[in-house]
Amino acid sequence: MLLHLGAGAYFDVREHKIPNWWVILGMGNGLILTGLEAGQLSSPSSFLKEPAFFLFRMLLVTAVFFVLFLFRMIGAGDIKMAALICGYLGLSSGAMAIFYGFLIGAFWSLIKLMGSGGFISRFSHLLTYIRYVIQTGKITAYYRPERDGYDMVIPFGLCLFLGTLLALAW
């Protein structure tokens, strides 16, 4: 799991994108590992049950975070990494790892905004966006790279990786 998350974080830092093939490889590994572990520890029927739970956890996390993706406040690759975390760790430990990732991301964003002097302008942009969505009822992208650039973007995949390390160490 850490290999997949670490490489996903690397891709996110370098390319601002986590490749689908890498996430699919991590998912395949997770399915195989949970199936093998379940087959060794209990009845043969759990050989299929545990991989099904792995997929269910991934699907649940994807559904929960999909709203943030619709508003383009989080990337699709970040959601897939969060789903992998919960797939491997389970919902409770995975939620804690994702929570730590969000804390790291929030702290990093705050430092980046304060350091660049862009805190007021980004906060104003957020309020304008919220007002627009409420007034028009249309969901549009909050962040658009062609308009906003990558200056204020943080690689959230790295934050999720660090949050997972923190949760495992804790």
Backbone bond lengths (Angstrom), bond angles and torsions (degrees), N, CA, C in turn:
res aa  C-N    CA-C-N  psi(-1)  N-CA   C-N-CA  omega(-1)  CA-C   N-CA-C  phi
1 M - - - 1.443 - - 1.520 110.26 -
2 L 1.334 117.07 -46.04 1.462 119.47 -178.00 1.528 111.90 -64.59
3 L 1.316 116.77 -32.71 1.465 120.03 176.08 1.529 110.18 -62.31
4 H 1.320 116.62 -45.74 1.464 120.05 -179.58 1.527 111.63 -67.43
5 L 1.312 116.71 -41.30 1.467 119.62 179.54 1.522 111.05 -68.43
6 G 1.339 116.29 -41.23 1.464 120.05 179.94 1.520 111.96 -64.17
7 A 1.322 116.84 -43.98 1.466 120.01 178.05 1.528 110.63 -68.18
8 G 1.332 117.34 -37.35 1.464 120.22 175.58 1.526 111.21 -61.88
9 A 1.336 116.42 -39.86 1.469 120.86 176.89 1.528 110.16 -63.69
10 Y 1.325 116.35 -40.78 1.471 120.97 178.35 1.532 110.70 -60.62
11 F 1.340 116.36 -47.21 1.469 119.89 178.33 1.526 110.43 -61.22
12 D 1.323 117.25 -40.14 1.459 121.25 -178.52 1.528 111.02 -64.86
13 V 1.322 116.94 -41.68 1.465 120.67 179.04 1.530 110.03 -66.63
14 R 1.311 116.20 -44.19 1.462 120.91 -173.77 1.523 113.61 -77.92
15 E 1.328 117.13 -42.32 1.462 120.13 -171.28 1.532 114.27 -117.75
16 H 1.325 117.97 -1.97 1.474 122.38 -175.60 1.522 111.31 60.29
17 K 1.318 116.37 28.03 1.460 121.11 -178.56 1.524 108.69 -158.64
18 I 1.322 116.22 142.30 1.460 122.10 176.27 1.521 106.31 -108.17
19 P 1.337 117.81 117.32 1.468 120.12 -174.83 1.528 112.93 -63.48
20 N 1.317 115.11 141.07 1.466 120.86 178.45 1.523 111.50 -60.33
21 W 1.327 117.11 -39.70 1.464 119.73 -177.57 1.525 110.77 -61.57
22 W 1.328 116.99 -32.74 1.459 119.46 -179.92 1.535 110.40 -71.28
23 V 1.310 116.87 -39.88 1.462 120.96 178.68 1.534 109.77 -67.77
24 I 1.330 117.39 -40.11 1.465 120.83 178.24 1.530 110.33 -63.57
25 L 1.319 116.56 -38.50 1.459 120.24 176.49 1.534 110.52 -63.39
26 G 1.331 116.70 -42.58 1.467 120.68 176.79 1.514 112.19 -63.87
27 M 1.316 116.06 -37.36 1.464 120.44 178.08 1.530 109.97 -67.61
28 G 1.314 116.92 -43.45 1.460 120.33 177.83 1.521 111.80 -60.87
29 N 1.322 115.78 -43.89 1.467 120.06 176.23 1.521 111.30 -59.42
30 G 1.320 116.44 -44.56 1.463 120.50 -179.87 1.519 112.20 -62.27
31 L 1.325 116.27 -42.02 1.463 119.83 179.03 1.530 111.03 -63.70
32 I 1.307 116.12 -43.71 1.465 120.10 179.86 1.529 110.95 -65.26
33 L 1.322 115.94 -46.90 1.474 119.76 -177.96 1.525 112.23 -64.47
34 T 1.340 117.28 -42.73 1.471 118.16 179.24 1.519 110.99 -67.56
35 G 1.324 116.80 -36.18 1.463 119.95 177.18 1.509 112.03 -65.19
36 L 1.329 116.77 -44.73 1.462 120.44 179.24 1.521 111.86 -65.64
37 E 1.334 115.93 -43.58 1.469 119.56 179.71 1.524 110.89 -63.65
38 A 1.332 117.18 -42.38 1.460 120.67 -179.89 1.523 110.82 -66.33
39 G 1.328 116.92 -38.22 1.457 120.46 -179.82 1.514 112.75 -67.16
40 Q 1.306 117.52 -30.50 1.462 121.36 179.86 1.521 111.99 -79.99
41 L 1.325 116.81 -31.01 1.454 119.97 -171.07 1.524 114.48 -92.11
42 S 1.313 117.58 -22.71 1.465 118.01 -174.71 1.530 110.50 -149.65
43 S 1.292 116.15 -152.34 1.466 121.80 -174.86 1.531 111.63 -69.08
44 P 1.318 116.13 158.07 1.474 120.15 178.78 1.525 113.52 -61.76
45 S 1.331 118.32 -25.01 1.470 119.73 179.89 1.525 111.88 -66.30
46 S 1.333 116.99 -28.24 1.465 119.29 179.59 1.526 111.52 -74.86
47 F 1.343 116.96 -10.23 1.457 121.18 176.25 1.526 110.46 -59.58
48 L 1.323 117.75 -32.43 1.460 122.19 177.14 1.524 112.48 -98.52
49 K 1.325 116.21 -27.52 1.461 120.44 -177.05 1.534 111.73 -66.62
50 E 1.318 117.53 -45.98 1.462 120.15 -177.12 1.532 112.97 -65.06
51 P 1.350 119.41 -43.78 1.473 118.07 173.79 1.529 112.68 -61.03
52 A 1.339 117.19 -32.87 1.470 119.87 176.99 1.528 110.03 -65.65
53 F 1.331 117.27 -39.96 1.476 120.45 175.97 1.528 110.79 -64.96
54 F 1.324 116.96 -37.51 1.467 121.88 176.19 1.528 109.61 -57.30
55 L 1.323 116.71 -49.67 1.466 121.25 179.48 1.525 111.60 -65.10
56 F 1.334 116.68 -39.41 1.467 120.04 178.95 1.530 110.58 -61.73
57 R 1.327 117.30 -43.77 1.476 120.39 178.89 1.522 110.49 -62.34
58 M 1.322 116.40 -41.09 1.471 119.91 178.75 1.532 110.69 -64.00
59 L 1.317 116.21 -43.32 1.459 120.77 -179.54 1.526 111.21 -64.94
60 L 1.313 117.00 -41.56 1.464 121.52 179.51 1.532 111.23 -62.00
61 V 1.313 117.23 -46.25 1.470 120.80 179.59 1.524 110.44 -64.78
62 T 1.318 117.00 -40.37 1.463 120.49 178.07 1.524 110.48 -60.99
63 A 1.313 117.11 -43.21 1.471 121.10 179.89 1.531 111.24 -64.67
64 V 1.320 116.92 -40.73 1.471 120.48 -178.50 1.529 111.25 -64.97
65 F 1.336 116.55 -43.31 1.466 119.93 -175.59 1.525 113.37 -87.57
66 F 1.338 117.53 -5.01 1.453 119.92 -177.47 1.527 112.09 -62.41
67 V 1.314 117.67 -30.81 1.470 120.85 178.57 1.521 110.15 -61.15
68 L 1.333 117.09 -42.77 1.466 119.83 177.85 1.525 111.22 -64.03
69 F 1.331 116.54 -33.97 1.460 119.71 177.03 1.523 110.89 -67.61
70 L 1.322 118.31 -39.37 1.466 120.81 179.44 1.525 111.20 -57.57
71 F 1.318 116.25 -36.10 1.464 121.35 178.66 1.531 111.77 -86.29
72 R 1.322 116.49 -0.17 1.469 124.38 -178.03 1.525 111.81 57.65
73 M 1.322 115.30 37.34 1.458 120.93 175.93 1.523 111.20 -93.70
74 I 1.319 115.86 -11.54 1.456 122.37 176.97 1.528 106.58 -146.57
75 G 1.306 115.89 146.52 1.461 119.87 -178.44 1.517 112.37 -82.52
76 A 1.315 115.69 158.55 1.461 120.71 178.93 1.528 110.84 -63.60
77 G 1.325 117.22 -37.97 1.463 120.58 178.33 1.518 112.28 -64.01
78 D 1.325 116.07 -35.50 1.467 120.13 177.85 1.522 110.89 -65.87
79 I 1.317 116.22 -38.67 1.462 120.60 177.68 1.523 109.94 -64.97
80 K 1.323 115.88 -42.50 1.465 119.11 179.74 1.521 111.43 -65.41
81 M 1.336 117.14 -35.39 1.471 119.34 176.18 1.527 110.49 -67.77
82 A 1.323 117.28 -40.83 1.465 120.44 177.37 1.525 110.31 -62.76
83 A 1.324 116.40 -38.47 1.467 120.60 177.66 1.528 110.84 -64.72
84 L 1.329 116.79 -40.28 1.469 119.93 176.84 1.527 111.04 -62.50
85 I 1.321 116.19 -40.95 1.470 120.04 179.83 1.520 110.03 -58.49
86 C 1.335 116.95 -48.78 1.466 119.76 -179.84 1.521 111.93 -71.44
87 G 1.317 117.02 -29.54 1.451 119.62 175.78 1.519 111.03 -62.27
88 Y 1.318 116.04 -45.64 1.461 120.87 -178.57 1.527 112.79 -76.75
89 L 1.332 117.12 -45.07 1.471 120.81 -171.84 1.522 114.02 -91.05
90 G 1.311 118.11 -16.73 1.459 120.73 -172.48 1.522 109.06 94.66
91 L 1.321 116.02 168.90 1.463 119.83 -174.12 1.525 113.03 -69.40
92 S 1.303 117.65 -41.67 1.467 120.28 -176.22 1.531 111.68 -68.66
93 S 1.315 116.62 -56.19 1.468 120.04 -179.74 1.521 111.15 -66.90
94 G 1.331 116.37 -36.21 1.453 120.24 178.04 1.518 112.10 -65.04
95 A 1.329 116.67 -40.46 1.470 120.08 177.63 1.517 110.73 -63.40
96 M 1.318 116.86 -37.82 1.461 119.99 177.89 1.529 110.38 -65.63
97 A 1.326 117.49 -42.32 1.466 121.15 178.72 1.536 110.67 -63.21
98 I 1.327 116.56 -42.37 1.468 120.56 178.97 1.526 110.10 -66.75
99 F 1.318 117.24 -39.81 1.468 121.35 177.02 1.524 110.34 -59.36
100 Y 1.327 116.81 -46.44 1.471 120.24 177.43 1.526 110.27 -62.04
101 G 1.333 117.21 -38.04 1.459 120.57 177.03 1.522 111.74 -62.24
102 F 1.345 116.12 -41.76 1.467 119.62 176.68 1.530 111.28 -64.52
103 L 1.324 117.56 -39.49 1.469 120.00 177.30 1.522 111.51 -62.76
104 I 1.319 116.01 -44.79 1.466 119.92 178.34 1.527 109.76 -61.70
105 G 1.334 116.68 -44.12 1.463 120.78 178.85 1.517 112.67 -62.99
106 A 1.322 116.92 -40.83 1.472 120.35 179.40 1.525 110.81 -65.48
107 F 1.319 116.38 -43.41 1.465 120.74 179.34 1.525 110.14 -64.12
108 W 1.334 116.79 -45.16 1.458 121.39 179.32 1.529 110.37 -62.05
109 S 1.328 117.32 -43.39 1.466 121.25 179.65 1.521 111.28 -62.66
110 L 1.316 115.75 -43.14 1.461 119.67 180.00 1.523 111.08 -61.79
111 I 1.334 116.12 -44.86 1.469 119.74 178.57 1.528 110.46 -62.74
112 K 1.324 116.33 -42.78 1.462 120.60 -179.73 1.529 111.38 -64.56
113 L 1.321 116.79 -41.78 1.464 120.48 178.70 1.518 112.15 -67.40
114 M 1.321 116.52 -41.97 1.474 120.08 -179.89 1.530 110.65 -68.05
115 G 1.323 116.34 -38.09 1.459 120.48 -179.10 1.510 113.38 -69.49
116 S 1.320 116.72 -32.28 1.465 119.94 -177.85 1.524 112.56 -90.94
117 G 1.312 116.47 -10.81 1.462 119.45 -177.75 1.519 112.86 77.60
118 G 1.318 117.51 13.89 1.452 120.70 -176.46 1.517 114.59 -98.39
119 F 1.325 117.97 12.06 1.456 120.74 -176.31 1.523 111.84 -60.94
120 I 1.314 116.77 -48.56 1.474 121.14 -177.41 1.529 110.55 -64.97
121 S 1.318 117.65 -43.83 1.465 119.51 -177.48 1.534 111.27 -67.90
122 R 1.337 118.90 -39.12 1.459 120.84 178.75 1.530 110.95 -69.04
123 F 1.323 117.30 -38.50 1.459 120.91 177.56 1.525 109.71 -65.16
124 S 1.316 117.15 -40.68 1.463 121.78 176.88 1.532 110.21 -63.72
125 H 1.323 116.46 -40.92 1.469 121.22 177.81 1.531 110.38 -62.14
126 L 1.328 117.62 -41.41 1.467 121.87 178.77 1.526 110.72 -63.92
127 L 1.323 117.86 -45.95 1.469 120.94 179.28 1.529 111.56 -62.81
128 T 1.328 116.38 -40.06 1.462 120.52 177.52 1.519 110.59 -63.26
129 Y 1.325 116.20 -42.06 1.458 121.31 178.96 1.529 110.83 -62.88
130 I 1.323 117.51 -46.43 1.467 121.64 179.98 1.530 110.25 -61.02
131 R 1.325 116.33 -44.39 1.474 120.39 179.13 1.530 110.62 -62.05
132 Y 1.339 117.69 -41.66 1.456 121.59 179.40 1.532 111.16 -62.36
133 V 1.322 117.17 -45.64 1.464 120.77 -179.27 1.525 110.65 -63.69
134 I 1.317 116.78 -41.50 1.470 120.31 -179.77 1.533 110.63 -66.86
135 Q 1.335 117.30 -44.22 1.457 120.55 -176.92 1.525 112.94 -70.21
136 T 1.330 117.22 -40.57 1.466 119.48 -175.72 1.521 112.61 -93.80
137 G 1.331 116.91 -23.39 1.458 120.60 -176.33 1.518 113.04 73.88
138 K 1.336 116.93 10.95 1.463 121.97 -179.19 1.524 109.89 -101.91
139 I 1.318 114.73 131.86 1.460 120.05 175.46 1.525 108.13 -87.89
140 T 1.311 115.10 116.68 1.457 120.43 177.07 1.524 108.36 -122.86
141 A 1.300 114.96 169.60 1.464 119.87 -178.83 1.528 109.71 -72.57
142 Y 1.308 116.10 127.75 1.467 121.67 175.19 1.521 109.78 -70.81
143 Y 1.320 115.42 -43.08 1.455 120.70 -178.84 1.520 109.42 -113.81
144 R 1.328 115.79 129.46 1.464 122.09 174.22 1.524 107.44 -130.98
145 P 1.336 117.45 118.90 1.469 120.49 -175.58 1.527 113.56 -57.62
146 E 1.327 117.27 -36.83 1.468 119.16 -178.55 1.529 111.61 -67.07
147 R 1.311 117.72 -27.83 1.458 121.91 179.14 1.523 111.89 -93.50
148 D 1.347 116.37 -43.00 1.458 120.99 -171.34 1.526 114.50 -96.56
149 G 1.324 117.27 -18.80 1.460 119.99 -177.93 1.525 111.46 72.14
150 Y 1.322 116.14 -170.83 1.460 121.59 -177.56 1.528 112.47 -112.78
151 D 1.336 117.39 8.71 1.462 120.09 -176.84 1.524 113.12 -61.28
152 M 1.312 116.78 -41.27 1.467 119.94 -176.12 1.522 113.23 -98.84
153 V 1.322 117.43 3.61 1.461 121.38 -178.88 1.526 109.33 -78.03
154 I 1.312 115.55 135.66 1.462 119.52 172.07 1.526 107.47 -110.04
155 P 1.318 117.46 144.30 1.463 119.25 177.85 1.526 109.73 -75.92
156 F 1.320 115.85 96.00 1.459 120.42 -174.56 1.524 112.17 -67.32
157 G 1.320 117.04 -24.64 1.466 119.69 174.57 1.514 111.38 -59.82
158 L 1.329 116.46 -37.77 1.466 120.75 176.08 1.527 110.56 -66.82
159 C 1.315 116.90 -39.78 1.471 120.46 177.80 1.530 110.73 -62.38
160 L 1.329 116.51 -41.43 1.470 119.99 177.97 1.525 111.07 -64.90
161 F 1.319 117.01 -40.17 1.464 121.06 177.46 1.528 110.42 -61.97
162 L 1.325 116.73 -47.25 1.472 120.74 179.41 1.525 111.00 -65.55
163 G 1.330 117.39 -38.24 1.463 121.35 177.10 1.519 111.48 -63.27
164 T 1.330 116.49 -37.11 1.468 120.63 177.67 1.521 110.39 -67.97
165 L 1.323 116.68 -42.87 1.465 119.73 176.58 1.523 111.04 -59.63
166 L 1.322 116.08 -42.71 1.464 120.64 179.10 1.528 111.23 -64.26
167 A 1.327 116.59 -42.83 1.476 120.22 179.72 1.524 110.81 -65.58
168 L 1.316 117.60 -39.24 1.468 120.21 179.08 1.522 111.14 -68.82
169 A 1.330 116.34 -36.71 1.458 119.83 179.45 1.526 111.60 -72.63
170 W 1.328 116.11 -31.64 1.461 121.46 -177.21 1.507 109.06 -71.17
